[in-house]
Amino acid sequence: MTEIATHAPAPPRRPLRQLLAASVGNAVEWYDWYAYTFLATHIARQVFPSGAGGSLVPLLSTFAVFAVGFFMRPVGGLLMGAVADRRGRRTALTVTILLMGGSSLLVGLTPAYTAVGLLSPVVLVTARLLQGLSVGGEFAASTTFLVESAAPGRRGLFSSFQYVSTSLGQLAASGLAALLVAVLPEDAMNGWAWRVPFLLGALLSLAGFWIRRSAEETLTAHPAAAPRPGLLDALRHHPRASLLIAGITAGGTLAYYTWTSYLPTYAELRTGLAKSDALLAGTLSLAFFTLLQPVGGLLSDRFGRKPLLLCFGLGFALFVVPLLHALDGSFLSLLLVQCAGMVLLTGFTSISAAVNAEVFPARVRAAGIGFPYSLTVALFGGTAPYLGTLLQELGRPGLFPWYVAVLCLCSSAVYLRLPESAHQPLDR
């Protein structure tokens, strides 16, 4: 009986097909994830009605639904990463897309609280648990798959499509949600229309599953393979690399979620900018950010990973405070500030997949990336909007930009000591 080899072969013969397989699935994953974010208020009216204040529903609403999604991601990164290392990257990618499709379908079919009582939030929490597992596993598997599919000298370019596809999924989710809100009355949105994006997400997952089935495995069967890696082998045998992933990611994930998710809300709270203007600026800057990603990847293949990482880390450490203080309540100021931050942020996002993959050997690459990355995202990226809002409520909103600056400076110290890996062969 054959086992999965610990070393991948030469890059696949059809790299563009590989790029499509990883990108389409990743876009669908993040479309579903962000659809929940954009439609959360409408879901809450069906699943967490205000009249349920004396039951367990408020507790489920506050803690389970919003926390489970983010904090199941490290578990997904570890479990699906282990599947990718033991059974192959394509197998893990197939599992994650089916998990996301199933969870999206479950959200879309969640019964109303008025019909089934407490079972309604329980179903929704279960769906979010599956979404968290899927998203955490998706990054571990697709990062490894993307980078291993790249030809020599193109790992940075392929890496950039991790955030290209993530941003396209976010844009699709926000666009559909905005369209539904614009054309349908409030009663329809609260009653049935919020389910539409999730049912569509389940269908898109099937399309992603079909595309991924035709992808070429980057970790092949070999009868003389070493024993399959254990679940915690990456942490046990490569603790320094695991800490390195956390240090690389901390400043980047905080800056990413601050700039792509929290900044419009920050502008509303700090300057009184209209919500519609804040959302429009956020959408335009995200489209600009998407176009920048391949440019960053190509630059890193030419000049190396460290220059881009340092431009991001030191740039944010120096300019995040003045940039956020430049917001004056106008649409133009928010758009310019967001776009300026997106340029700096590209130094991290466009190459994070390549940098992470180059840290670990092939045998434990997916699990080695998945757990520390997802845990760091949950601790620093996922908490960014909540911490910013809390500081606003405490009357100390000026502390939040300094928090971002300090963490980016800490990550810059990691980047400075990071060996340059752009022009080194990938361990296969």
GIBEL-V287890 format. One record per run of one state. SS is the DSSP state (H for helix, E for strand, - for the rest). FROM is the first residue (numbers start at 1). TO is the last residue. If there is no record, write none. Layout:
SS:FROM:TO
SS:FROM:TO
//
This chain:
-:1:2
E:3:4
-:5:14
H:15:38
-:39:39
H:40:47
-:48:49
H:50:52
-:53:56
H:57:71
-:72:72
H:73:87
-:88:88
H:89:108
-:109:112
H:113:116
-:117:118
H:119:149
-:150:154
H:155:183
-:184:185
H:186:191
-:192:192
H:193:213
-:214:220
E:221:222
-:223:232
H:233:237
-:238:238
H:239:271
-:272:274
H:275:303
-:304:304
H:305:325
-:326:330
H:331:349
-:350:351
H:352:359
-:360:361
H:362:381
-:382:383
H:384:393
-:394:397
H:398:417
-:418:428
//
